[in-house]
Amino acid sequence: MTMEEAMRQRHTVRRYTDRSLPPEITAQLTDRIQAHNRTHGLHMALVTGSGDAFGPLLRLVLAKGVRNYVLLAGPDLPDTEEKLGYCGADVMLFAQTLGLSSRWVGGTFSRRGVQRHTDAGRVSGLLALGYGAVQGVPHKSKTPAEISRYEGTAPGWFTRGVEAVLLAPTALNRQAFTIRGAGNQVSMTCDSGAFSGVDLGIGKYHFELGAGTDQFRWI
């Protein structure tokens, strides 16, 4: 499965089986995470066989049975949220290519539970991972016209990029993106409150995956 295929097949999953992650899957995820940490100065970490980060509500309703997660953590710097969104989106789709299901967890997790796994200055959320008892369903989505505008006739790469953004998970499914294009230049903003930085990083990763990084440049 390619990353593009994973992007279109991945849906939020709220129930997981008790199947453990095989060592080879754990190793591949860890390698991917560590590569992002080195490149972007983050402190993301894979935690397996533990539900210590999830409170009772999350375990019973929002991500039942989850025992594995990626801790989205980094230094307390202005661009950390966007970096975690961008890198977390990559790890999430990479997990999908390995046959795993996922759920992005923003605020509903136990900060005391994750403290034993990191001393990072900022923890922005978690990626719940595992073998889904169900595969989820597509989320309700805005239309491309509601979040984007291109000066003139939009080229195919721009259209594909916007469509990819609408497949991305966002806080409360708000999809609060504004994407503008002119020539080969693209700008993106996101106004989703406390999660704006993370959502912007997720959106930019999805746009790049759909459009192709060689087709445009961010401004």
RAKAVEN-V48172 format. One record per residue. N is the residue number from 1. RES is the residue in one letter. PHI is phi as a letter, one per 40 degrees, with the letter a starting at -180 (NA if undefined). BURIAL is 1 if it has 24 or more other ideal C-beta (glycine too) atoms within 12 Angstrom, else 0. Layout:
N:RES:PHI:BURIAL
N:RES:PHI:BURIAL
This chain:
1:M:NA:0
2:T:c:0
3:M:c:1
4:E:c:0
5:E:c:0
6:A:c:1
7:M:d:1
8:R:c:0
9:Q:c:1
10:R:c:1
11:H:b:1
12:T:c:1
13:V:b:1
14:R:b:1
15:R:b:1
16:Y:b:1
17:T:c:0
18:D:c:0
19:R:c:0
20:S:c:0
21:L:c:1
22:P:c:0
23:P:d:0
24:E:c:0
25:I:c:1
26:T:d:1
27:A:c:0
28:Q:c:0
29:L:c:1
30:T:c:1
31:D:c:0
32:R:c:1
33:I:c:1
34:Q:c:0
35:A:c:0
36:H:c:1
37:N:d:1
38:R:c:0
39:T:c:0
40:H:b:1
41:G:g:0
42:L:b:1
43:H:b:1
44:M:c:1
45:A:a:1
46:L:c:1
47:V:b:1
48:T:b:1
49:G:g:0
50:S:a:1
51:G:b:1
52:D:c:1
53:A:c:1
54:F:b:1
55:G:c:0
56:P:d:0
57:L:c:0
58:L:c:1
59:R:c:1
60:L:c:0
61:V:b:0
62:L:c:1
63:A:a:1
64:K:c:1
65:G:g:1
66:V:c:1
67:R:b:1
68:N:a:1
69:Y:a:1
70:V:b:1
71:L:c:1
72:L:c:1
73:A:b:1
74:G:a:1
75:P:c:0
76:D:c:0
77:L:b:0
78:P:d:0
79:D:c:0
80:T:c:1
81:E:d:1
82:E:c:1
83:K:c:1
84:L:c:1
85:G:c:1
86:Y:c:1
87:C:c:1
88:G:c:1
89:A:c:1
90:D:c:1
91:V:c:1
92:M:c:1
93:L:c:1
94:F:c:1
95:A:d:1
96:Q:c:1
97:T:c:1
98:L:c:1
99:G:g:1
100:L:c:1
101:S:b:1
102:S:a:1
103:R:a:1
104:W:c:1
105:V:b:1
106:G:c:1
107:G:b:0
108:T:c:1
109:F:a:1
110:S:c:1
111:R:c:1
112:R:c:0
113:G:c:1
114:V:c:1
115:Q:c:0
116:R:c:0
117:H:b:1
118:T:a:1
119:D:b:0
120:A:c:1
121:G:c:0
122:R:a:1
123:V:b:1
124:S:c:1
125:G:i:1
126:L:b:1
127:L:b:1
128:A:c:1
129:L:b:1
130:G:i:1
131:Y:c:1
132:G:c:1
133:A:c:0
134:V:b:0
135:Q:b:0
136:G:g:0
137:V:b:0
138:P:d:0
139:H:c:0
140:K:c:0
141:S:b:0
142:K:c:0
143:T:c:0
144:P:d:1
145:A:c:0
146:E:c:0
147:I:b:1
148:S:a:1
149:R:a:0
150:Y:b:1
151:E:c:0
152:G:g:0
153:T:c:0
154:A:c:1
155:P:c:0
156:G:d:0
157:W:c:1
158:F:c:1
159:T:c:0
160:R:c:1
161:G:c:1
162:V:c:1
163:E:c:1
164:A:c:1
165:V:c:1
166:L:c:1
167:L:c:1
168:A:c:1
169:P:c:1
170:T:b:1
171:A:d:1
172:L:f:0
173:N:f:0
174:R:c:1
175:Q:f:1
176:A:c:1
177:F:c:1
178:T:b:1
179:I:b:1
180:R:b:1
181:G:b:1
182:A:a:0
183:G:g:0
184:N:b:0
185:Q:b:0
186:V:b:1
187:S:b:1
188:M:a:1
189:T:b:0
190:C:a:1
191:D:b:0
192:S:b:1
193:G:g:0
194:A:c:0
195:F:b:1
196:S:d:1
197:G:c:1
198:V:c:1
199:D:c:1
200:L:c:1
201:G:c:1
202:I:c:1
203:G:c:1
204:K:c:1
205:Y:c:1
206:H:c:1
207:F:c:1
208:E:c:1
209:L:c:1
210:G:c:1
211:A:c:1
212:G:g:0
213:T:c:0
214:D:c:0
215:Q:c:1
216:F:a:1
217:R:b:0
218:W:c:1
219:I:b:0
